[in-house]
Amino acid sequence: MQLRNLASFILLAFPSLVLSDLVLSWDDVPSHCSSVCDPVVTLTNICNVNSTRVNGTTEILLEKQCICTNRSFDVGNRTALCASCMDQNSLDQGDKEDMSSIMSACNFSSTSWTSNQTTATTANVTATRPTASSQLTTSISTGVGQPTATGAPGAAGKVDLSGVGLIGALAAGIMLGL
């Protein structure tokens, strides 16, 4: 029983350890936020990996690399503005958590969006959907469950898998009695 309590604590304290897609859908975005969130929705949908081609850990690492290292627009600022807008206008906690997952996965800094704020520049989103583990070229993990983008897109690097999903898988196994 204590192991199950520990597993529950781990899953609650470190939700980013549980692998999940980093995708924001149009139906997640309130109409007030559509213009600011448009490039984020587009990018996350382009970067959404077909999980039947790669395993779960590789899938999330590829998605993080594709989103967090994208330089076709100011991804960090635009994602933060979108998150702020959604926080103010969305009633669905799950949609807010989707944005929070993207923000924390990329270690983006938060900012504040106001209703009179306009996004003067249209973002031109350019990305290629990753499809294979051989496309992992950037180290995107700075510690247990706290992935970030380090290095330039396309730069040779090493993917640090330590802790990503391992504790989440262990906790899930304990909860299921495995």
N, C-alpha and C positions, 0 to 999 in steps of 0.2 A: 504494500500500500504506500509506503514511503517513497518507493521508486516512482510510482505513478504520480504522486504529488510533486516530486522533483521534476518529472517530465512535463507536467502541466506548467510548473513555474518556468522552466526553460522556454517552452513554446510561447508563453505570455510575455516573458521578459525579453526574448530575442525573436520577435516574429520574422525578422529578415532571414533567419536561419532556415525557415521553411520555404522551399522553392516555390515560386509562383511567377507567372508571366508578368512582364512589365508592360502592360497594354492599357491604354486609355481609349475607350470607345466613344463614338459620338453620342450614344444614348446616356453616357455618364456625365456629359457636359451640359450644364444649364445654358439656356439661350443667351443669357447675359454674358456668358464667358466664351461664346463660340469664336469670336475673332481672336482673342488672346490665346485660346487653346488650340486653334486650328493646326499650327505646325507641330505641336506636341502630339496631337492625335495622329497626324499623318506619319510622323517619325516613329512613334511606338508601334503603329500598325505595319509599317515597312519592316521594322526590326523584329517583329514577332516571328519566332523560329517555329517551324513545323516540328513538333516534338516527336514525331514518328521517325525522323531521320537521325536524331541525336538523343543521348540520354538526358535526364533531367538536369543534372549539374552543368553539363556542357550547354544545354539550352539556355539556362539563366545567365551563364557567363557570356555567351554570344550576344544575348539581348542587351546585357549591361554594356558590353563593349560597343555595340552598335549605337546605343542611345547616348551613353556617357561620353564617348569620345567624338561624337559627331560635331563637325565644325561648319556645317552649311548655313547655320544661323546661330544666334546666341542662345543655345539650348538651355543653359543653366538659368539665365534670367527669364526667358520666356516660360520655362517650366515652373519657376517660382511664382511668376505673375499668374499663371493658370491655376496653380495650387491655391494661391491667396483668393482669387476670384471664386473658385469652387468652394473654398471654405466659407466664404460669405454668402454664397447663393445656392448651394446644394443642400437638400434636406436628407440625402441618402448618405449615411455614414460609410457604406461600402465604397461609394464613388470617391469619397474623400480619402479613404484608406488606399485606394488605387494610386492616387496622386502622391500620397505620403510614401508609398513604396518606391515610386520612381525617384522622388526627391532624396530619400535616404540611400537608395541603391547607388546613386551617382554622387552623393554627398554634396548636393547643391545647397547653396545658402538661400534662406527664405527672404522674401521681399513683400511689400504690400501693394496690392492692386486697389485702385479706387474706381468707383463707377463712372467718374468723369474722365478717367484716363483712357486714352485711345492708343492703339498700337499703330503708330504712324508708318512703320515700315512693314511691308509684307515680307514674310519669311519664305525664301525659296528652299524647300526641303530637298536635299539630295542625300540618298543613302541606298545601300544595296543590302537586301535581306541576306543574313548569314545562313548557311545551310550545312556546314560541316565543321567539326572540331579543328580541322587544319587551318581555319580562318582565325583562330584565337592568336592574336599577335601582341596583345597588350596585357600587362599585369593589372588586374582590376580588383585585387583584394588587398586591403590594408590590415586586416585582422579578422577575427571570427565574426563572420556575418556582416561586415561593414565594407562592402565593395566600393571602390572609387576608381576613377579614371586616372591613370598615371602614364605618361608617355604620349607620344603623338600617334594618331591613327596610322596604322600600317608600319609602325616602328617594330623592329624585332624585340621580342620580350618573352617573358615567361609568365604563364598563368599560375598564380598561387592558389591552389585549391584547398589549402589548409583551413579547416573549419567551415567552409561553405557547405552547408547542408548536412554535414556530418553530425553535428549535435542535434539538428532537427530530426534527422533520420533515427538517431539513437533514441531521442525522446519519444518519437512516434512508436518505435518498436517496443519500448518499455510500456507505453500506454496500452498497446495492443496485446501485451503479455507475451511478446516474442522473446 
